[in-house]
Amino acid sequence: MKKCPNCHSLNEEKSIYCGNCGYNFRTQPKSTSFRNFIVIVSVFFSAVIIGLTVYFVLNSELAAGLLSGTLTAKNELQSAKDTDQANTIQSDKSAYFLSGDQQRIAGMFGYPDSFIVMFDEGNNNKRIDCWSYIDLEASFIFEDGAYAEYSDYILEKPIAQKYDLAPQQFYYPMSASEVKYLTGEEGIETTDAITGLKQLVFGSGEIICIFNPDDILIIANKNIVKDI
């Protein structure tokens, strides 16, 4: 536990804000491991995008839809809410409940413009969330819901999307059929020739899910998420 220097109340060691007075415990960003995380994810999804490019080239109708879908999107930051409001944020469609740290970030800034959820098979399927905000030019990383890292990060503006989804609606284990039910679509299913992992893509790449062999491993929502 750590004591708040402002009101002297005790808080969890990994908390970034005091639960009593809202004092900011946040230390200097640890950018190195965050950069490594972003590089790994970027390389992985570059391979996915190459595969999608080949697919769309072979399917002119989808390619046209992809090009016409590159619309600009705006996300106005919500005003900060008090602790009680932040702790009540929850979707009626949630399968995973946001942690206290995640609730506080969502209460201050809304749901992320873009998010990635990964499950570490080698570490008890540990959940890693990366929430990115365009207007803040920043990303927050959570490990099993606990705040782990913050870093300045400039994001490309995403395209507007139709999916009304949030990070807590993805969980482990989650099958391809459950993701299809969640999105209301069948998606485009492929298998990576090198890893043999199943890939499920929705829309023009707004949502990409990776499975091994049936349970979900990675979810990447690269676009604006509406508040729910």
Summary of the structure (lengths in Angstrom):
residues: 228
radius of gyration: 18.3
end to end distance: 32.7
largest distance: 62.9
contacts: 654
relative contact order: 0.16
helix: 29%
strand: 24%
